[in-house]
């Protein structure tokens, strides 16, 4: 019995020593942040908060080369406050812009890394307003690639993160063609027809968007507009 107790005590000491060793690993000591900027206008490229663009990063110095992922906010910014000082291979993926090549980045302290991107579509001269019992959006489309525009949409939600994947109501139109940059596109959302989800007297956010016909592409958006119904 005495030998058994001694053996258990030895195991306990070994476990505690191992736990202390794990606890003594250094904590993340750096931050990485930035914005996706339109290479032509230098304005932030709006995103979806759900199923939106992502950033893959691989920390150097490990044989596994495990890919980690950062999400991008709907305003086109991102921030990671729990990252280690090191060199990384960083690649934006599954975005609403022409794909970028991977780049090696040294992260130390507060590191800003902006991405200059070419959005697939720019929404121009956007106007969203309440007209009678409808909310009407008008805008022009500027394609930057030869792929067809698949569809356009007007999306509404109580939160400013509104978009195609996060909406209470919507009005969409299939395009499936190249667009005329001078044409004014118009979408109407009937408030009365959506009275079960859109309540009179409440404030909602409306956002116009368009999506290109390309693999893993995401919607391009104008800024959300807040309207009272």
ABEGO torsion letter per residue (X at the ends): XAAAAAAAAAAAAAAAAAAAAAAABBBBABBBBEBBBBAAAGBBBBBBABGBBBBBBBBBGBAAGBBBBBBBBAAGBBBBABBBBBBBBBBBBGBABBBBBBBBBBBBEBBBBBBBBBBABBBBGBBBBBBEABBBBBBBBBBABABBBABBBBBBBABAABBAABBABBBBBBAGBBBBAABBBBBBBBAAAAAAABBBGBBBBBBBBBBBBBBGBBBBBBBBBBBBX
